Amino acid sequence: MADDEVFKEIISAVTENSLYAHNEKLKNGYLISKNKVRIGVCGETVFNDGVKTIKNITSILIRVPHLIKGIANKIIKYLFIDNEFLCTLIVSPPGFGKTTLLKDLILVLSNHYEILVIDERGELFEEEVSADYIRFSDKNYGFEKGVRVMSPEIIATDELITESDYISCNKIAKSGVKIIATAHGKSINEFTLSNLPFDRIILLNNLKNAGEIKAVYDRHNNIIYG
């Protein structure tokens, strides 16, 4: 159990002694270090027409990013029909490696497609990946502005949560842009695919290896891998 002094040291190191400069991220419950380590933060929220900041931090969660190359290789062929990439959703509870798999898929697909990555929390950026990035924006802005100015073939984003996230996905898919995204869930039964644009769902295992794939499903809940 860490004490207040440990919290202060960690926060000071991440923000380089300038917590105020990082407040836009802090008020959304996280901080990002220079080397892309995300720190989830809990404490007292300060409200004034919305959350203004978080003070008196009581707990933190440190998530170290990984780029594990090759974990997408075994299932990449199942994400196509007649050489056309299909809208794909990666599903698992928190901590099973959704973001890790997403990053490897972005790396693989970026060798052949124009990809736009909507990177809300700054966790997806990799210098060696040939993709365009909109960082630290909400998904609605990223989807709308990104399609207009960058003309991507595929949009990749992490953690669909709100209804507006899914509405944005539907709008973009109808415009002809393919989507690859992640979402929290224990099974594909938690998703009504008839209302979503995804033709493939990747379900991850609860194993020690990040991004371990349990199965790939089509939109009719048929297992096509696993």
ZAMARGU-4260 file (C-alpha; in steps of 0.2 Angstrom, whole numbers, plus 5000, padded with zeros to 4 digits):
<rodrens>
0) 5000/5000/5000 | 5008/5016/4994 | 5007/5032/5005 | 5005/5050/5000 | 5023/5053/4998
5) 5025/5039/4985 | 5010/5046/4976 | 5018/5063/4976 | 5034/5057/4969 | 5026/5047/4955
10) 5015/5061/4950 | 5029/5073/4951 | 5040/5062/4940 | 5026/5059/4927 | 5022/5078/4926
15) 5040/5084/4927 | 5034/5094/4942 | 5021/5103/4933 | 5004/5095/4937 | 4995/5111/4931
20) 5002/5109/4913 | 4994/5091/4913 | 4977/5096/4920 | 4967/5093/4904 | 4972/5074/4905
25) 4971/5074/4924 | 4953/5079/4924 | 4949/5064/4913 | 4957/5053/4926 | 4974/5049/4919
30) 4991/5056/4916 | 5004/5051/4902 | 5022/5051/4904 | 5035/5055/4891 | 5038/5037/4887
35) 5019/5034/4885 | 5016/5026/4902 | 4998/5029/4907 | 4994/5033/4925 | 4976/5031/4930
40) 4971/5042/4944 | 4957/5042/4958 | 4954/5056/4971 | 4942/5070/4974 | 4935/5078/4958
45) 4932/5097/4958 | 4916/5102/4949 | 4911/5118/4941 | 4901/5116/4925 | 4910/5099/4923
50) 4925/5091/4931 | 4939/5104/4932 | 4953/5094/4940 | 4956/5079/4952 | 4964/5083/4969
55) 4970/5074/4985 | 4974/5058/4974 | 4970/5042/4984 | 4975/5029/4971 | 4984/5026/4955
60) 4986/5013/4942 | 5001/5012/4931 | 4999/5004/4914 | 5016/5001/4905 | 5013/5000/4886
65) 5019/4986/4875 | 5022/4984/4857 | 5023/4965/4854 | 5026/4961/4836 | 5018/4946/4827
70) 5003/4942/4839 | 4991/4947/4825 | 4999/4936/4812 | 4989/4921/4816 | 4972/4929/4814
75) 4975/4943/4801 | 4969/4933/4786 | 4952/4930/4795 | 4949/4949/4795 | 4947/4949/4776
80) 4934/4944/4763 | 4940/4944/4744 | 4955/4955/4749 | 4944/4968/4758 | 4947/4972/4776
85) 4932/4970/4787 | 4927/4981/4802 | 4934/4973/4817 | 4931/4974/4836 | 4943/4967/4849
90) 4933/4962/4865 | 4939/4957/4882 | 4938/4963/4900 | 4951/4976/4906 | 4969/4970/4906
95) 4969/4956/4894 | 4979/4965/4880 | 4966/4973/4869 | 4977/4988/4866 | 4992/4977/4863
100) 4984/4967/4849 | 4977/4983/4842 | 4994/4991/4841 | 5001/4976/4832 | 4986/4976/4820
105) 4989/4994/4816 | 5007/4990/4812 | 5003/4976/4800 | 4989/4985/4791 | 4999/5001/4790
110) 5010/4993/4777 | 4996/4991/4765 | 4983/5004/4770 | 4981/5023/4774 | 4977/5022/4792
115) 4971/5035/4804 | 4973/5032/4823 | 4962/5041/4835 | 4973/5041/4850 | 4963/5048/4865
120) 4975/5045/4878 | 4992/5045/4869 | 4995/5026/4871 | 4994/5020/4853 | 5008/5031/4845
125) 5023/5021/4838 | 5036/5030/4828 | 5040/5016/4817 | 5021/5014/4811 | 5017/5023/4795
130) 5000/5030/4800 | 4992/5047/4804 | 4988/5051/4822 | 4975/5062/4830 | 4980/5062/4849
135) 4971/5068/4864 | 4955/5072/4856 | 4938/5064/4859 | 4932/5051/4846 | 4918/5061/4839
140) 4930/5075/4834 | 4943/5062/4828 | 4931/5053/4817 | 4923/5068/4809 | 4938/5079/4806
145) 4950/5064/4802 | 4939/5058/4788 | 4937/5075/4781 | 4956/5080/4781 | 4965/5064/4779
150) 4954/5052/4768 | 4959/5036/4778 | 4955/5019/4772 | 4955/5012/4790 | 4952/5021/4806
155) 4959/5013/4822 | 4954/5018/4840 | 4954/5011/4857 | 4940/5008/4870 | 4923/5011/4863
160) 4912/5015/4878 | 4899/5028/4876 | 4883/5027/4864 | 4891/5042/4854 | 4906/5031/4851
165) 4896/5018/4843 | 4885/5030/4833 | 4901/5038/4826 | 4907/5021/4821 | 4891/5018/4811
170) 4892/5034/4803 | 4910/5032/4797 | 4907/5014/4791 | 4893/5020/4780 | 4905/5032/4772
175) 4915/5017/4766 | 4929/5019/4779 | 4934/5003/4788 | 4935/5003/4807 | 4946/4993/4820
180) 4942/4996/4838 | 4942/4989/4855 | 4928/4987/4869 | 4927/4980/4886 | 4916/4964/4887
185) 4917/4946/4893 | 4909/4938/4878 | 4902/4943/4861 | 4884/4941/4868 | 4886/4958/4876
190) 4885/4966/4859 | 4870/4967/4847 | 4880/4966/4831 | 4864/4970/4820 | 4866/4988/4826
195) 4885/4989/4824 | 4896/4990/4808 | 4908/4976/4814 | 4909/4960/4803 | 4923/4952/4814
200) 4924/4951/4833 | 4941/4945/4841 | 4938/4938/4859 | 4954/4938/4870 | 4959/4925/4883
205) 4961/4927/4901 | 4979/4921/4900 | 4996/4928/4906 | 5001/4933/4888 | 4994/4950/4883
210) 4983/4949/4867 | 4981/4930/4868 | 4967/4926/4856 | 4953/4915/4861 | 4942/4916/4845
215) 4937/4926/4830 | 4918/4927/4826 | 4909/4934/4811 | 4894/4945/4813 | 4882/4930/4815
220) 4892/4924/4830 | 4900/4909/4820 | 4917/4905/4826 | 4929/4906/4811 | 4945/4904/4821
225) 4948/4896/4838
</rodrens>
